[in-house]
Amino acid sequence: MSKLFQAIGVLLLLSVLAGQVLLQSAKTGKILLVETGEGFHGDEAPVKDGERWLGLYVTGGGSSLITSKVKVERVVDPIVDEDENKMTGKSVSVDHPAKPVFLVKGAAMMKPGLVTTVYQGGRSEEHWLINGYELASRKTLRLRLGAGEYQLKVLGRKVRPSENPNAEFLNLKLALVFGGQTQILYSPGIVDEATPWSLLWAGDVNGDEKLDLYVSVSWHYNVSETRLFLSSQAKPGQLVKEVAKFVTTGC
């Protein structure tokens, strides 16, 4: 019975997130974003077997955007598939020995070739911006690209009792600062189940000598959400623009 309730919860989250992905695609000109991995539910990974996507690879030999052939396999989803023959889960890999930071499709502003990396992050603790209700000790990251220095900051405060009686609630924002400019990149509002946020990658991915970012954020403990921000798509008064996001759920 508990497995049934978990499956229902996952399906409800997927329906909400699917609507968000469709809305996001409409806003960004249908740029699609995905990571490789296993255990994706249903249509969380919007990719088909044999398609060619542009992958960002960071290795000891440098950083490059490389066109990659994607392999998609159907696997058993232990949460949803009570009948293991249905195999509604999805595994995503590429025909490249290295694991890409991310894969994109429909991003005409990004071309195969060398790119600049100034920060190679990840989801491990040393890259956390926040962890649960606590702001990480290094909540401001200084990122230097060329002669310029950017700051990636988490702005957060405890919610006042008049806003919510639970003092553990936080109002969180992720901000990018450059010179006299500050841009809020992500603001989920008041959250009570904050999960770790982290910087996954920073650099110049489209050759305009300005900072681009790939970050992991979330508004719910059971949701993993990554967002790609590009400087070349920024509107006047902005430093970057969110062009795509990839959202998955847990159990």
C-alpha positions in Angstrom: 0.0 0.0 0.0 2.8 2.4 0.8 4.3 1.8 -2.6 0.9 2.7 -4.2 0.8 6.0 -2.2 4.4 6.7 -3.3 3.5 6.1 -6.9 0.4 8.3 -6.7 2.6 11.1 -5.2 5.2 10.8 -7.9 2.5 10.9 -10.6 0.9 14.0 -9.1 4.3 15.7 -9.0 5.0 14.6 -12.6 1.8 16.1 -13.8 2.6 19.4 -12.1 6.2 19.4 -13.4 5.1 18.4 -17.0 3.0 21.6 -17.1 6.0 23.6 -15.9 8.2 22.1 -18.6 5.7 22.9 -21.4 5.4 26.5 -20.1 9.2 26.8 -19.9 9.7 25.4 -23.4 7.2 28.0 -24.8 9.1 30.8 -23.0 12.6 29.7 -24.2 11.9 28.7 -27.8 11.8 25.0 -27.0 15.4 24.6 -25.8 15.5 21.2 -24.1 17.9 20.3 -21.3 18.7 16.9 -19.9 21.4 15.0 -17.9 22.5 11.5 -18.3 21.6 9.0 -15.7 19.2 6.3 -14.6 15.9 6.1 -12.9 14.0 8.9 -14.7 10.3 8.5 -14.3 8.0 8.5 -17.4 8.8 11.4 -19.7 11.0 13.4 -17.3 13.9 13.1 -19.7 12.6 14.6 -23.0 14.9 12.6 -25.2 14.6 9.8 -27.7 17.0 7.0 -28.5 19.4 7.9 -31.3 18.9 11.6 -31.2 21.9 14.0 -31.4 22.2 16.5 -28.6 25.0 19.0 -27.8 26.8 18.1 -24.6 29.1 20.1 -22.4 32.2 18.1 -21.4 34.8 19.2 -18.9 37.8 16.9 -18.6 41.5 17.3 -17.7 42.1 18.2 -21.4 39.8 21.2 -21.3 36.1 22.0 -21.9 34.1 21.5 -25.1 30.7 21.4 -26.5 30.4 18.1 -28.5 27.6 16.8 -30.5 26.6 13.5 -28.9 24.4 10.5 -29.9 22.1 9.7 -27.1 21.1 6.2 -26.0 17.8 5.8 -24.2 16.8 2.5 -22.6 13.6 1.5 -20.8 14.2 0.3 -17.3 12.0 -0.8 -14.4 10.8 2.2 -12.3 10.7 0.7 -8.8 8.2 3.3 -7.6 5.6 3.2 -10.4 6.1 -0.2 -12.1 4.2 -2.7 -10.0 4.3 -4.9 -13.1 8.1 -5.1 -13.8 7.3 -5.9 -17.5 6.0 -2.4 -18.1 9.4 -0.7 -17.6 8.2 2.9 -17.7 11.6 4.2 -16.3 14.3 5.6 -18.5 18.1 5.5 -18.6 20.0 8.1 -20.6 23.6 7.8 -21.8 25.9 9.1 -24.6 28.4 7.7 -27.1 31.3 9.5 -25.4 33.7 8.1 -22.7 33.2 11.2 -20.5 29.9 12.1 -18.7 28.5 15.5 -19.9 27.7 18.2 -17.4 24.4 18.6 -19.4 22.9 18.0 -22.8 20.9 20.6 -24.8 18.8 20.5 -27.9 17.4 23.5 -29.9 20.0 25.9 -28.5 21.1 27.7 -31.7 23.3 30.1 -29.8 25.5 27.2 -28.7 28.0 25.7 -31.2 30.3 22.7 -31.0 33.9 23.7 -30.0 36.0 24.8 -27.1 34.4 26.7 -24.2 35.8 28.4 -21.1 35.2 26.9 -17.6 35.8 29.0 -14.5 34.1 26.7 -12.0 33.6 22.9 -12.2 31.1 22.1 -9.5 28.8 19.3 -8.6 26.2 18.2 -6.0 28.7 17.3 -3.3 28.9 19.2 -0.1 31.8 21.5 -1.1 29.7 23.0 -3.8 26.5 23.6 -1.7 25.0 27.1 -1.6 22.4 26.0 0.9 21.7 22.7 2.7 18.2 22.2 4.1 17.3 25.2 6.3 20.9 26.3 6.7 22.8 28.6 4.5 26.2 27.0 3.6 29.3 28.6 5.1 30.3 29.6 1.6 27.1 31.2 0.6 28.8 33.7 -1.7 30.9 32.3 -4.6 33.3 34.6 -6.4 33.7 33.8 -10.1 36.3 35.5 -12.2 35.9 35.5 -16.0 38.6 37.5 -17.9 39.1 40.8 -16.0 35.6 40.7 -14.4 34.5 39.2 -11.1 31.0 38.0 -10.5 29.4 36.9 -7.2 26.8 34.2 -6.9 24.9 34.7 -3.7 22.1 33.1 -1.7 19.9 35.7 0.0 17.8 34.2 2.8 16.0 35.1 6.0 13.8 33.4 8.5 10.2 34.0 8.0 8.5 36.2 10.6 5.9 34.6 12.9 3.3 37.0 11.3 4.1 35.4 8.0 4.1 31.8 9.2 4.3 30.4 12.8 7.0 27.9 11.8 10.3 29.7 12.4 12.2 27.2 10.3 10.6 28.5 7.1 13.0 30.4 4.9 12.5 33.0 2.1 15.3 32.2 -0.3 16.7 33.9 -3.4 19.6 33.1 -5.7 21.3 36.3 -7.0 24.1 37.1 -9.5 26.1 40.3 -8.9 28.4 42.0 -11.3 29.7 45.5 -10.8 26.7 47.6 -9.7 24.2 45.1 -11.1 22.3 42.5 -9.1 19.9 40.0 -10.7 17.7 37.5 -8.9 18.0 34.2 -10.8 15.7 32.1 -8.7 13.2 32.9 -6.0 10.9 30.0 -4.9 9.4 32.2 -2.1 8.8 30.8 1.3 9.8 27.2 1.5 9.7 24.7 4.4 11.5 21.8 2.8 14.5 23.3 1.2 17.0 20.9 -0.3 20.7 21.6 -1.2 21.3 24.1 -3.9 24.7 24.0 -5.6 26.6 25.5 -8.5 27.2 22.7 -11.1 29.2 24.7 -13.7 30.2 28.3 -14.6 32.0 29.7 -17.6 31.5 31.1 -21.1 29.6 28.5 -23.1 28.7 30.7 -26.1 31.8 32.8 -26.7 30.5 36.2 -25.7 33.1 36.6 -22.9 30.4 36.9 -20.3 29.4 34.4 -17.5 27.0 31.5 -18.1 25.7 29.3 -15.2 24.3 25.9 -14.6 22.9 25.5 -11.2 20.9 23.0 -9.1 18.0 24.4 -7.1 14.7 23.1 -5.8 11.6 24.1 -4.0 10.7 20.7 -2.7 12.7 17.9 -0.9 11.5 15.3 -3.5 12.3 17.4 -6.6 15.7 17.9 -8.3 15.8 20.9 -10.6 18.7 22.3 -12.7 18.6 25.5 -14.6 20.8 26.8 -17.4 21.4 30.6 -17.6 23.1 32.2 -20.7 24.4 35.8 -20.9 23.9 36.0 -24.6 20.2 35.8 -24.2 20.0 38.4 -21.4 17.6 41.3 -21.9 18.7 44.9 -21.3 19.3 45.4 -17.6 20.0 41.6 -17.1 23.2 39.7 -16.7 21.8 36.4 -17.8 18.6 34.7 -18.9 17.3 31.3 -17.9 16.9 29.4 -21.2 16.1 25.8 -20.0 15.5 23.7 -16.9 15.5 19.9 -16.2 13.2 18.7 -13.4 13.1 15.2 -11.9 11.4 13.7 -8.9 12.5 11.1 -6.4 10.5 8.5 -4.7 
